[in-house]
Amino acid sequence: MAENVTQVMKDEHQLILRMITLVEKNTELLEAGQFRNWQFYLDAVDFIRNYADSFHHAKEEDVLFIELVNNGMPAKSSPIEAMLMEHDEGRAHVKAMEEAAQKALDGETGQIPGIVEHARGYAALLRGHIDKEDTILYPLAERVLPAEVRERMLDAYTRAETKAPDLEARYLKMVEEYEHQAAA
């Protein structure tokens, strides 16, 4: 069988889930009055925008979803449309979380409820989203995508990765540093 074209996305999901776990833990501590590192939320936004969205979602939206449509999956009223809607919903949570965290960092009080709402909203959305992709959409893609498109897809992923060669290592380091702080 031709090479798996969704494994790279499943692997990237693991790092995204590690950041989501940090967001959830720190948000729980924030609500309990035990965490006030506003920069963490801005760093999480940076991670989400540049790794989860620009790096990861770009492979899905610009390669995988297009190939699924080209190979018979409808673009509308389909799993692809649902995933794209969730990507947009996630972006809205991230924008609101960023705005509240930046205001808090600038000393504006009353931002905790907004940070909590959008951090939790994003984390819950992404956990469900990743589960649907890993257990439904990606296995479906592996069944329906013909061998002749797989090499082209893998080449497109490689091109996307070479545009930002140190990106994955930089965000892995960020997650590891925050995990170390959380464990301390």
Steps between C-alpha positions, in 0.01 A plus 500: 500500500614854431642707783269629772417863421338585833764373746691828486184681615437246777858551617454879501178454699707357785693825546180704466335286769797557731447877466124455553574309823716791618224748413248292695725459807605864511143617450387286792775659711406845369143453620627382838711816534828306474618605153553848359745446216326696224796445270423127503168572327669723244757225438216248466338730242834519316524119504141457383526756220838396367517128572142374527349737246758621246715184505255218578162624377664621180592140416142395565331790322744542209584135434290231670158662474559600137602146407197358679271731300688419178442132575127512558428647844257791481637835616165605648286312754796272565764424762729748323252784541459410869879496555541838325224650714676372813831648380324838473331459840840421654650813343224710661577352846872564448443863400282564806745322732786708359312826548414421862853376583659808344269728701587307818872526419452875454350518850132518411295317763194284438654292219506161675141400406573565131827311508333207677201494264704501182786281623250235610292547185802455278632201694164319492448578133848379405481178702175408324632616164819296524304194612270527195795540267704216650213251532269590208638734233858375477410129485243588233766690305733200519226281354388728216811680376654319204867408492577742218421811710686394814852581384384843382342559841813399689707729274261788579539433874878506463486829310282647776749385763804639316341847499546504879788261570545569873135552587425156640816492714431850634146413609603163641754688715232748612263220602776312682601814694141565611454132589816522714364814675167325561674200653715714731 
